[in-house]
Amino acid sequence: MLSTIGLVGGLLLLIIFTVRGMNILIAAPLCALVVALCGGIPLLPPLSEGGPSYTVSYMAGFSGFLKDWFIVFLLGAMFGKVMEASGAADSVAHWVVRKLGIRHAALAVIMACAILTYGGVSVFVVAFSVFPMALSLFKEANLPRRFIPAALAFGSVTFTMTSAGSVEIQNFLPMEYLGTNQFAGWQVSIFVALFMATTGIWWFEKMMRRAVARGECFDVRANDPEQKSYDRLPNPFLGLLPLVSVLGTSFYFSVILHYGKSSLIVALLVGLLFAIGIYWKKFENLGMALSSATLGALIAISNTCAVVGFGSIAKLTPAFHEALTYMTSIPGNGLIGAAVAISVIVALTGSASGGQAIALPLIAPHYLDAGVDPDALHRVIAITSGGLDSLPHNGYVVTTIRAICGETHQTAYLPVAALTVVIPFIGAGLAIALFALGL
């Protein structure tokens, strides 16, 4: 009982601390300490008598994720920064916004984020790049600005991040545990992605219409960023070339050569070199841009490692093992049990990638031995991981709402939750149903 209280209490504390602005590198080990104390886990190695301890287990989870994924985070951040510094990301986003226009302001922002994210640009870079355009568009349309974080998030971390072919880490993590590739379950993935996109856009616009009907409108603030100049951007179709090169390279090395996770490294490296080559004359200071990207990669992966460390302590507790046993013994379709298990663990970590890193070694062998189709399992795990990871303590959610858009959770989180928690949850259920029908 105490173990369960500690596990739930530690998660609630983690949410409260991060929503209130505490650095996740402080909040995660502190909340993990609460979980360890309530779960009877010794704090130091001399007290563990050869068993697991808080300090060793936390850092094992932290450093393990760092070892496995730092190069991917680094190359992804560098590729995104090159696309940003050259103006290519702005060019693609501005072209989409211009084509769709003010009458479809929300759709324009969502689609601009979706194209960049699916092409391999970091979700954080996408948010920074598209936000000024979203702000201008919402201002011109006189729409409530508190909905901008939801538009950025929905276009970045839902139907693109977890779809077949995506070069985001959440689509690559299952590969090494399931023996699949990034296009696993692509037929169902296309249907679910279209469903999530259309349903989410419909719901988003309905929420905004209700807000406008209540009298909400755009509020200008003194600290709003100056409007960007888009006069000297590269050709938008030229801006798409690095994105296409990443997708094409990842397909070749993943599907044809079966490089697994390494195909993502090769694809991002090719995209990075290609972008540097074609935009060479656009850079004012390439070295500084790459240095900035390195720092961004360190911050991003450190935040994820911190919550993976929290999950590493959580999975040592009796309460976690009881819950995992219950989830993996759910009768009927094994995809349902896998979806439930992934949902619980990504909720604990507040990270789709961090939750997958903890859950997959524990549940993948069980469901593969039970005869669950690995392609279906891959796709359901990927889609499901993009749901409850977006609870208030998620690093991307906190950064987008507070640091980029200047909003608060009280004003902006509800539409974010509707689009990035509820819609993926429904999408995962639809995927399970389609796989059960043999599609």
Secondary structure in CASP SS format (residue, H / E / C, confidence):
PFRMAT SS
TARGET T0000
AUTHOR 0000-0000-0000
METHOD secondary structure of the structure
MODEL  1
M C 1.00
L H 1.00
S H 1.00
T H 1.00
I H 1.00
G H 1.00
L H 1.00
V H 1.00
G H 1.00
G H 1.00
L H 1.00
L H 1.00
L H 1.00
L H 1.00
I H 1.00
I H 1.00
F H 1.00
T H 1.00
V H 1.00
R C 1.00
G C 1.00
M C 1.00
N C 1.00
I H 1.00
L H 1.00
I H 1.00
A H 1.00
A H 1.00
P H 1.00
L H 1.00
C H 1.00
A H 1.00
L H 1.00
V H 1.00
V H 1.00
A H 1.00
L H 1.00
C H 1.00
G C 1.00
G C 1.00
I C 1.00
P C 1.00
L C 1.00
L C 1.00
P H 1.00
P H 1.00
L H 1.00
S H 1.00
E C 1.00
G C 1.00
G C 1.00
P C 1.00
S C 1.00
Y H 1.00
T H 1.00
V H 1.00
S H 1.00
Y H 1.00
M H 1.00
A H 1.00
G H 1.00
F H 1.00
S H 1.00
G H 1.00
F H 1.00
L H 1.00
K H 1.00
D H 1.00
W H 1.00
F H 1.00
I H 1.00
V H 1.00
F H 1.00
L H 1.00
L H 1.00
G H 1.00
A H 1.00
M H 1.00
F H 1.00
G H 1.00
K H 1.00
V H 1.00
M H 1.00
E H 1.00
A H 1.00
S C 1.00
G C 1.00
A H 1.00
A H 1.00
D H 1.00
S H 1.00
V H 1.00
A H 1.00
H H 1.00
W H 1.00
V H 1.00
V H 1.00
R H 1.00
K H 1.00
L H 1.00
G C 1.00
I H 1.00
R H 1.00
H H 1.00
A H 1.00
A H 1.00
L H 1.00
A H 1.00
V H 1.00
I H 1.00
M H 1.00
A H 1.00
C H 1.00
A H 1.00
I H 1.00
L H 1.00
T H 1.00
Y H 1.00
G C 1.00
G C 1.00
V C 1.00
S C 1.00
V H 1.00
F H 1.00
V H 1.00
V H 1.00
A H 1.00
F H 1.00
S H 1.00
V H 1.00
F H 1.00
P H 1.00
M H 1.00
A H 1.00
L H 1.00
S H 1.00
L H 1.00
F H 1.00
K H 1.00
E H 1.00
A H 1.00
N C 1.00
L C 1.00
P C 1.00
R H 1.00
R H 1.00
F H 1.00
I H 1.00
P H 1.00
A H 1.00
A H 1.00
L H 1.00
A H 1.00
F H 1.00
G H 1.00
S H 1.00
V H 1.00
T C 1.00
F C 1.00
T C 1.00
M C 1.00
T C 1.00
S C 1.00
A C 1.00
G C 1.00
S C 1.00
V C 1.00
E C 1.00
I H 1.00
Q H 1.00
N H 1.00
F H 1.00
L C 1.00
P C 1.00
M H 1.00
E H 1.00
Y H 1.00
L H 1.00
G C 1.00
T C 1.00
N C 1.00
Q C 1.00
F C 1.00
A C 1.00
G C 1.00
W H 1.00
Q H 1.00
V H 1.00
S H 1.00
I H 1.00
F H 1.00
V H 1.00
A H 1.00
L H 1.00
F H 1.00
M H 1.00
A H 1.00
T H 1.00
T H 1.00
G H 1.00
I H 1.00
W H 1.00
W H 1.00
F H 1.00
E H 1.00
K H 1.00
M H 1.00
M H 1.00
R H 1.00
R H 1.00
A H 1.00
V H 1.00
A H 1.00
R C 1.00
G C 1.00
E C 1.00
C C 1.00
F C 1.00
D C 1.00
V C 1.00
R C 1.00
A C 1.00
N C 1.00
D C 1.00
P C 1.00
E C 1.00
Q C 1.00
K C 1.00
S C 1.00
Y C 1.00
D C 1.00
R C 1.00
L C 1.00
P C 1.00
N C 1.00
P H 1.00
F H 1.00
L H 1.00
G H 1.00
L H 1.00
L H 1.00
P H 1.00
L H 1.00
V H 1.00
S H 1.00
V H 1.00
L H 1.00
G H 1.00
T H 1.00
S H 1.00
F H 1.00
Y H 1.00
F H 1.00
S H 1.00
V H 1.00
I H 1.00
L C 1.00
H C 1.00
Y C 1.00
G C 1.00
K C 1.00
S H 1.00
S H 1.00
L H 1.00
I H 1.00
V H 1.00
A H 1.00
L H 1.00
L H 1.00
V H 1.00
G H 1.00
L H 1.00
L H 1.00
F H 1.00
A H 1.00
I H 1.00
G H 1.00
I H 1.00
Y C 1.00
W H 1.00
K H 1.00
K H 1.00
F C 1.00
E C 1.00
N C 1.00
L H 1.00
G H 1.00
M H 1.00
A H 1.00
L H 1.00
S H 1.00
S H 1.00
A H 1.00
T H 1.00
L H 1.00
G H 1.00
A H 1.00
L H 1.00
I H 1.00
A H 1.00
I H 1.00
S H 1.00
N H 1.00
T H 1.00
C H 1.00
A H 1.00
V H 1.00
V H 1.00
G H 1.00
F H 1.00
G H 1.00
S H 1.00
I H 1.00
A H 1.00
K C 1.00
L C 1.00
T C 1.00
P H 1.00
A H 1.00
F H 1.00
H H 1.00
E H 1.00
A H 1.00
L H 1.00
T H 1.00
Y H 1.00
M H 1.00
T H 1.00
S C 1.00
I C 1.00
P C 1.00
G C 1.00
N C 1.00
G H 1.00
L H 1.00
I H 1.00
G H 1.00
A H 1.00
A H 1.00
V H 1.00
A H 1.00
I H 1.00
S H 1.00
V H 1.00
I H 1.00
V H 1.00
A H 1.00
L H 1.00
T H 1.00
G C 1.00
S C 1.00
A H 1.00
S H 1.00
G H 1.00
G H 1.00
Q H 1.00
A H 1.00
I H 1.00
A H 1.00
L H 1.00
P H 1.00
L H 1.00
I H 1.00
A H 1.00
P H 1.00
H H 1.00
Y H 1.00
L H 1.00
D H 1.00
A C 1.00
G C 1.00
V C 1.00
D C 1.00
P H 1.00
D H 1.00
A H 1.00
L H 1.00
H H 1.00
R H 1.00
V H 1.00
I H 1.00
A H 1.00
I H 1.00
T H 1.00
S H 1.00
G C 1.00
G C 1.00
L H 1.00
D H 1.00
S H 1.00
L C 1.00
P C 1.00
H C 1.00
N C 1.00
G H 1.00
Y H 1.00
V H 1.00
V H 1.00
T H 1.00
T H 1.00
I H 1.00
R H 1.00
A H 1.00
I H 1.00
C C 1.00
G C 1.00
E C 1.00
T C 1.00
H H 1.00
Q H 1.00
T H 1.00
A H 1.00
Y H 1.00
L H 1.00
P H 1.00
V H 1.00
A H 1.00
A H 1.00
L H 1.00
T H 1.00
V H 1.00
V H 1.00
I H 1.00
P H 1.00
F H 1.00
I H 1.00
G H 1.00
A H 1.00
G H 1.00
L H 1.00
A H 1.00
I H 1.00
A H 1.00
L H 1.00
F H 1.00
A H 1.00
L C 1.00
G C 1.00
L C 1.00
END
